[in-house]
Amino acid sequence: MSVYKKLQEARCEMQRMSLSKSGENKFAGYNYFELSDFLPVINDLFLEKGLCGLVSFTAELATLKVVDIEDGTSVDFTSPMGSAALKGCHEVQNIGAVETYQRRYLYVTALEIVEHDALDPITGGKPLEKEKIPQQYDWTALIADISKAKSIADLKTAFDAGISAAKAAGNKSMADSFTRAKNKRKTELSAQEQAA
């Protein structure tokens, strides 16, 4: 039997297991798998299947070699090395942190361990919103609505619509234009009321 068949069997057995996330990011409010959540399970599965995982590091690359101990076939999983700058830690502690993270990610890749929501670290378990396309506003029509308002109530409605659009678009100059148009139309409406 080849390393690939054994590894696939181990993957399938792992995905039928219920693993718990013991890691907690209190700042961002999400849980994640720590190495200790799944490595003991992987070691047992590898022993049962006749596999062995060997992790090694160079300055540039982290490698997990999964070897079939019966026929010697193997498959490598690699990841570029990163760095850590943990506060209050010595250089060797930062190296250890990087190696621990690299081991975790290598095994996650090799065994295809899937978080319940792959976006947990980014969104706190909530799906990302689709990219919002900026709404296009007809500024001329909004100004015209203010300028042609037939009453103070109509003016207020038209002005509120214009200001809401300007705020949504982040357009301060249009907000200023709406305010000027409102003041002008209010003066005109007041003059009409006094003349009547």
ZIZITA-V498387 format. One record per residue. NEAR is the number of other ideal C-beta (glycine too) atoms within 10 Angstrom. D_FIRST is the distance of its C-alpha to the first C-alpha in Angstrom with 1 decimal. Layout:
BEGIN
near={NEAR,NEAR}
d_first={D_FIRST,D_FIRST}
END
This chain:
BEGIN
near={12,13,22,12,12,22,21,13,15,22,14,10,15,17,12,6,10,4,14,9,15,11,13,12,12,6,6,12,10,20,17,15,20,15,16,10,17,21,16,10,16,19,13,12,20,19,11,12,21,14,22,15,19,11,14,11,15,9,5,8,13,21,15,21,17,25,18,20,15,13,12,8,15,15,15,14,18,16,16,8,15,11,8,15,8,11,4,5,13,9,9,8,12,14,15,14,16,17,15,13,15,21,18,20,17,21,20,16,13,19,24,13,20,11,16,10,14,9,13,18,14,12,14,12,14,11,8,8,7,6,5,6,6,8,8,7,17,10,17,8,10,22,18,13,20,27,14,11,21,10,11,13,9,15,21,14,14,22,21,13,16,24,17,14,18,21,12,11,15,9,15,10,9,19,17,11,17,25,15,12,21,21,12,12,21,16,10,13,16,11,10,11,10,7,6,5}
d_first={0.0,3.8,6.8,8.3,6.6,7.2,10.4,11.4,11.2,13.3,15.6,16.3,17.1,19.3,21.2,22.2,23.7,27.3,27.7,31.2,32.7,34.7,35.8,39.2,41.1,44.6,46.3,44.3,43.7,40.0,37.1,33.8,30.5,30.9,28.0,28.8,28.3,24.6,23.3,23.5,21.5,18.8,18.8,18.5,15.5,13.8,14.7,13.4,9.9,9.8,11.0,14.4,16.8,19.4,22.5,25.1,28.3,30.7,34.0,32.6,28.9,26.8,23.1,20.1,17.1,13.9,11.8,8.5,10.6,8.4,7.8,10.5,9.4,11.7,13.8,17.5,19.8,23.5,26.9,30.4,32.2,35.1,38.0,39.9,43.6,43.9,47.6,48.8,45.6,45.3,43.1,40.4,40.3,39.8,37.0,35.3,35.8,34.2,31.2,30.8,31.0,28.6,25.9,26.6,26.3,23.1,21.4,23.1,21.7,18.1,18.0,20.5,23.0,25.9,29.4,31.5,33.6,32.5,36.1,37.0,37.9,40.0,41.8,41.6,39.6,41.9,40.9,42.4,45.5,45.5,47.3,51.0,52.9,56.4,58.9,61.7,65.2,68.4,70.6,73.6,73.5,73.1,76.1,78.1,77.4,78.9,81.8,82.7,82.4,85.4,85.5,84.5,81.9,80.5,80.6,78.6,75.9,75.6,75.6,72.9,70.7,71.3,70.6,67.4,66.1,67.2,65.4,62.2,62.3,63.3,66.4,69.3,71.7,71.5,72.1,75.2,76.3,75.9,78.0,80.7,80.7,81.0,83.8,85.7,85.3,86.3,89.5,90.2,89.6,91.8,94.6,94.4,94.7,97.7,99.4,99.0}
END
